[in-house]
Structure formats: structure tokens, C-alpha cells
Amino acid sequence: MKGLYQTQYTFPRQTDLRRGKVRDIYEIDHELLVLITTDRISAYDVVLPETIPYKGQVLTGISDHMFQTFSGEVPSAWISTPDPNVLLMRRARIYPVEVIVRRCLVGYVWRLYRTGGRLISGVRLPEGLIENDLLPEPIITPTTKSVIGHDVEISEKEIVESGLVPPAHWETIRSYALHIFQRGIELAERGGMLLCDAKFEFGEIEGQIVLADEVLTPDSARYLKLEGYYERQKRQDPQIHMTKEYVREWLMRQGFQGQPNATPPPLDVEVIREARDRYVDVYQRLTGNAFQPRDYRTIEEEIYGRVVAALEQV
């Protein structure tokens, strides 16, 4: 099973098509976005040639669950989920800042810390920590995009002073991000997971600040297995990653970390299967619902028909 790698549709009233690392984004009437989440997977800013079956369905299902969960708490651009791989969204004016909330020394922040770095996005980290340790409290470490597309650290003060986001809007954004993150901690713990960090994207529609991207998915957040976490930390044993950090770590062991002109090694079948199972596991833990895998034999026709039907309603 190869999964859904790419789509190529022409929808009614379509005005643009863009491809992200994982999603194919169809613009409708310059006002709506059809976000089709494929099974592509990226690591170290490189899109791998393999797919992780059901990954797109998992990401869409979790986002759908979260948009409904936070309805009434945080405004969003979400309209509906017409297909297991599709989100229908209002088109927002996106703020050029990615809001990352962290509470655990994993990933990039750990790589920075172990080489002596103690300052990230204007926030100073405490001394004496080891990999996967919890921070005293969640911190916000925003990034913005450079012209070549790599994430660039920026402090909250710099965001406001540079005019990237008006001060009052930034206060609302940081409040929303911290609220979602705190609720995410609770939802994760209910499912036996520890939420390490999460990134959020916000935009503006008719003067209202809205959540404009996927929410607490395994591609936008890191989760560790909660059972045995504290015992493993005391022994300084490796933690159990529930998300695509597993794939990143496998690639790292093969000597690939996104080096310029380097080709990622093909993912082993066992790695693909394990990654698939971890994505599905996170879906079930976060939503409390049993995962119902879709039929790939009819996926292309189903997506097209359901999107067209949804567009007729808006």
C-alpha cells in the first residue's frame, strides 16, 4: 500500500493550487481553501519519496476533532471536514510568525541546549537539564520565515517592535496559543501521552484573529508516551516518541539530517509500518475514537465528489 502521495484536481471556481510539504492546497474564489492532506512525510525540511499510509487521514481527523473541541474557545478558519483527508477553510491573511509553545527539552531545543545554547527566541533556559526534561512552565519560542524558507528564531519583543504583528493582536495570539497548549496537555494525558511542544499558525479574517492551520496533530506537535516517563527520566533512558520524531531519529541513525545535496535513505518497510501504527495510535489516544481506515482504491473519486458537494453548500 503506497498511500496518497499527490492529488491533481480542477475544482469548480478554483483560482489557485499550491503544494506544501504534506498538503495540496486548492484556492476557491480567492476566499476558500480546500486542504487535502496527503500521506507524504517530511523530515529535516525534506519531503521523503515514501508515504506513511493513513497519515493524511490521521492528521485531518485530529484537526477536525480539535476544531470542534475548541469551538467557542478559539475562533478558527475551519468550515467543515467533507472527507477524511480534507479540511474546508476560510482563506485568512496569515501572520508571518509560527507560534511554537514548548514545555520539554526535545528536538531542536535539545540540540541547541546540549551544545551550550541557553537562549532561544529571547527566552533563557535553566541550567542542569537533560534531554526530555520538563521545563518549569511552557514557553513561547516563535519563528518567522526567511526568504529561503528556513525557520528563523525571533523573540516576542522583536515581533511587536518590527511590526510583524500589532501589539494587541500578539497578546491575543499568545493567549490563544497558551490556552490551546494547556488544553492539549490535558487531552494528551487523558490518552496516556505527554505533550512536549506544538506549533500554531494564526491569521486574520475581517478583523478577527483565527486559528488557521492544523491543531495538535502528530506533524505539528511532539508527544511522548506518558506511562513510565518519569522513571525513564530518572534512569536517563530514551523516551518513547509517539510521532514522526521516530522517523527523524531513524534517519539520523542512517547519517541523514537534511545536509545540503544529501539524499535521504529509503525508509525501511518496518519503519513505514511502525510510523503508520504510531500515527494511528496518537489519533485514537487524542480523540478517544477507534480509527476507521479508508479504502485507497476509491480515495481519489471520493475526495473529488465530496469536495464538489461541500463547495455547493458555501
N, C-alpha and C positions, 0 to 999 in steps of 0.2 A: 504494500500500500504506500503510494508516493505522497498522498496528501494534496492539498490545494496550493500550488506554487504561485500562480498568477491568474488574474482574470482579464478579459478583454471584451467589454460590453459597450454598446451605444444605447444609453437610456433616453427616453423622451425628455426633451428640454435640457439635455446635457450640454454644459458650457465649458467643461474642462476635465482633464484626467491627470492626476499626479500619483506617483508611486513612492511610498515611503519604504522603510526597511521591511516592514511587515504588512502594511495595509495599502490597498489600492483605493484612492480617494477620488470619487466622482463628484464633480460640482454640478448642481442642477439650478438653472435660472439665476446663477450668481448668488443664491440665497440659502440653498440647502446643500448638505454634504451627505453622500452615501459612502460610508466607511466599510469596506469589505476587508475583513481581517483574514489573511491567508495563513498558511501553515509555515511560512518562511520563518527562519530564526537568524538573528544577528548576534555577533559576539565581537567585542573589541572594534565596534564600528564597521564590521564586515558582514555582509549578508552571505550566509553559507549556501552552498548549492543544494543541500538536502532539506527536506521538510520534516517537521515533527507532526505526525498525524494527530488531528483533533485539536491542535494548539490554537488555531483560529477560533474554533467553536468555544474553547475554554475561555479565551480572553474576552470574547463577545459576551458569553454567558455571565461572567463575573462582573463585567462593566454594567450589563443590564441589571443585574441584582443590586449593584451599588447605587446606580442612578435611582432606582426605585426606593432603596433603603434611605438615601439622603434627600429624597424629595421632601420639600418643605423645610429642610435644614440648610441646604446649599443650592442656589439656583444653578441650573446646568443648561447646556445647549442641546441635550438629548430630547428627541421627539418620540422615537419608538425603536423597536428591535424587530423588523419584519422577517428576519431569517436568522438562524443560529450563528451565522457568520457576518451579520450585517447590522450596523447601527445607522439610523437616520438621524442626522443632527442639523440644527440651525447653523449657518455659517457665522462665525464670530470674528471680530477683529482681535487677533491673538496678541497678547502681550509678549514681547521678545525675551521673556525670562522663564526658565524652568525652575519651579519651586521644589526643592528637594528637602524633605524632613528626615532626619536621622536620629537614631537612638542606640545604635550598635556599631562597633568598630569592625566593619566588614568591607569587602570590595576596595574601591579606590581609596577611601579614607584610611583603611588599614595599611594599604601600600604606602600612602603618604606618611602615616604615623611611624611605621617601622624603619623608615629611612631618616627619621628625626624631625619630620614636619609636625608642627603643633598648631598651625593656623590654617583654617580652611574657610573661605568666604567671609573673612573677618571674624570668625569665631575661634577662640583659643581652646584647644583640647586639654584636658587634665593629664598629668603625668601618671606613670605607673600602670598603664592599661596593657592588656594583651588582646590578641585577635578574638573577636566575637564578644568582648566585654560590652555591657550596657553602659551608656553614658548617664550622668546624674539626671539629665532631663533631655527631652527631644530638642534638637537644634535645627535651625533653618540654614541651609547652605545653597543658595541659589546659583544658577549658572545662566549664562547667555551664550548665544551662538556667534562664532567668528565667521568671517567671510568664507572660510574653508570648511565650515560645518562642525568643527570640534567644540565640545563644551568648554566654556571658559568661566572660571570662578569669578564671582562678583559678590560684594557684600551688600547687605540690605541698605546701608548708608549710601553706597555708590549707586544703587538702583534709583533711589529717590533723587540724589543730587545730580545725576546725569540726565534725569528727565525720562528715563525708560518707562517708569510708572509714576503717576502722580501720587504724592504722599498719602492722601486719603484713600486712594484705590489700593495702595500697597498694604495699608493697615487692614483693609477688608480681605485682601487676598491672603495675607499671613494668618488672619483669624480663621478663614475658611480652611486653609491647609492644615493648621494645627487641630482644628475640630475634626476633620475627616481622619487625620492620622490617629488621634486618640480613640475615635470610634473603631478605626481599623485594628488597633491594638486589642480592643475588646473582642471584635469579631474573630480575629486570628486566635486568640487564647481560647475562645469557645470551641474552636476547631482543633485545638492542640498544637497551635503554631505560635511562634514568636515573630512579630513584625519588626524587621530591622530598620528598613528605610523605605521611602516611597517618593516618587516624583509626580508632580501635578502640573497641569497646564491650564491657565485661565485666559479668558478673553472677555470681550465686551459686546453686548448686543443691545442697541437702543439705550445706551447709558447704564445698563445693568451688568455687573460683573458676574460671569458664569464660569462654571467648570466646563472645560471644552475638550477633554480628552479622556482616555481610559482611566479607570479608577481601581487602585489596589489590586491590579492583575499581577500574575507572575512575571510579566515583562516590565512592569512599572514599579514593582516593589520586590524586596527580598524577604523571604521567610525562612526561619529555621524551625526544626522540629522542637517543640517545647518540652516533651517528655524527656527527662534526663539531661536537659540543657545545663542546669546549674551544677550537676555532678560532673559533666564533661568539662565545664569551665574550671572547676577546682582541680581536675586532673590534667588540665590543658590538653585534652583530647580534641580531635577535629569534631566540628559540629556537623549536623545533618542538614544540608541545604535542600529546601523543598522546590526551588525554582531553577531558572536557567543558569544560575551560578554553577550548578553541577556541570553543565556543558562548558562554561568558561574554564573551570578548573581542569576538565579533561583536556581541552585544547592547550592549556598552559603546560600540562604534563607532557604534551607532544612537542613543546617548544614554540607554540604559536601564541602571540599576544598582540596581533594586529600590526606587526612590523611592516614598514613600507615595502611594497613589491613582494611581500611574502604571500604564499598561497596556503590557505588553511588546509590541514589534512582532512581527508574524508572521514565523516563520522562513522564509527563502527555501528553495526546493526544493533548491538546490545546497548550502546549509548543512546541511540534514537529511541529504542523501546523504553529504556529507563526514563529518559526525559519525558516521553509521552505519558508514562504512568505517573510521574511526579506532577505534571500539569493537571492531569485529571484528578489526582488526589487533592491538590490545592483547591480546585473547583468545588469538590464535594465538601471539603472542610469549611470553606468560606460561606458557601450558600446553604449547606445543610440538605442539598438535593442530590439524588442519585444522578450520575451522568448518563445521558442517553446519546450514544454516538450516532451521528447521522450517516446516511448512505452516500458514499462518494460517487457512486455510479450515476446519481441523478442530481448532484450538487449544483452543476452549472445551470441547468434548466430551472431548478428550484430557486436559486438566487435571483435570476433574471425575472422570473414570473412574480415573485414576492415583492421585489423592489418596485416593479412597474405598478403593481396593485397598491403599494403603500404611497407612491407618488401621486396616484389618482385621488388620494384622500387629503392631500395637503396643497 
